[in-house]
Amino acid sequence: MVFPLWRVRPSHLYLRCSGIHARRCLSTPRSTLSPPTVNLLGAEYPTDTTTNVTSSISSKLGRNLHLQSAHPLGILRHLVESHFHDFTAFSQFSPLVTPAKNFDDLGFPLDHPGRSLTDSYYVNRDLMLRTHTSAHEVEVFAQGVRAWLLSADVYRRDEIDASHYPVFHQMEGARVFSGNANSMRDLEEENENLSAHLAQKNIVIEDVPHVSETNPPQAGHDPRHSELVARNLKLSLNSLILALFGGRVGASEANPLRVRWIEAYFPFTSPSFEVEVFFHGKWLEILGCGVVQQRTLISASVQDSISWAFGLGLERIAMILYSIPDIRLFWSQDPRFLTQFTPGQIHPFKPYSKYPPCHKDVAFWLPDSGLHENDFCDLVRDAAGDLVEDVKLIDKFTHPKTNRTSQCYRINYRSMDRSLTNEEANAIHASVESRLKSNFGVEIR
Ligand code: PHE
């Protein structure tokens, strides 16, 4: 893998992390004091020095796009639930979770970059917006459910472009097996049936071993059981992918659906995998999965069992299935968007006219404490809302004499619903500049 980071572009998954942690800011310096409480989903929460939820983020809580039956995300959720029809489906968990639930219970190391204030949204040091649906694994397993799905909105601070938005939706799925010989024999038979079914279909799968030295079974697992469970996970997901994409995105005999499995690393599964689908000439990552770390099942008081779990990104899949070109569209309230979708059906999105973009640059000297790109992007998002389409660092240099560093970002403003006037864009841009000065003490050049 070229970028061995959790923030692999354009990933939405927690991937292998590297020495980058050391360079990440753990705190966001702010000169403005936040109010003593913040209102989220109708309740007041105390703030502290870690608070970094912005009003543009808190306004997204409770929108629950995945629950709207005629919204592409709701339709996709429903399709996945229909495919795994004997799984119990959950979709009403609160996005406010403790860092313990989101990270500690899943074995995230203390220096994992996902924990930092630059990467996640904190209400205060004891409460955050979940960054992935895996945050609910322990509590769902603890209910004793043996096969389940859970869909939800998740929140991550990130860059701004057509495929990144600080709120997106994931669907977690898991299945628990008894670890005894009978159950493993049944699983072996089920695997043979699934595999025979897939063999007849127009799908080309590049695979990796179910377990290997670099993607090992867990110490407490019988390696043969681990292998059977990993194989079942792969077969189950290949069937889902076939159900979602097969025949829809130009798959034909001459041009079959291509799927590739890649070894991955997650703190809460081993062996672990990612899946990519070949679409319009590119490999797109759509999910992460693996054999659940036994620690999770033990925390949930599930005995003598072994489990697989996956987490898939709904926006990523919906953008492919519906040909939706910009992730902001999912949040559109424009009837020209919303009326195009029908429950249970997938047909390509018909773009309405694309309005002209308007780009503006902002160049500034960095403050001594630095400025993380995600802090910059959140500030722009807060000033511009969904009128910001793209943010790119276009220039960076350090003055040889003063040793000060200057950065120049190009911000592309564009509305998806109407023409933006130059005056409007100027006013938003002026607000970006003044927030940069007051919140981060930067000097505009
Ligand atoms: N929660 C992981 C992520 O968002 C995906 C995942 C889910 C991986 C379940 C393994 C098992 O990156």
Residues whose N, C-alpha, C, O or C-beta is under 5 A from the ligand:
A	BS01	LIG	H12 L13 Y14 H132 S134 F266 T269 G288 C289 G290 A309 F310 G311
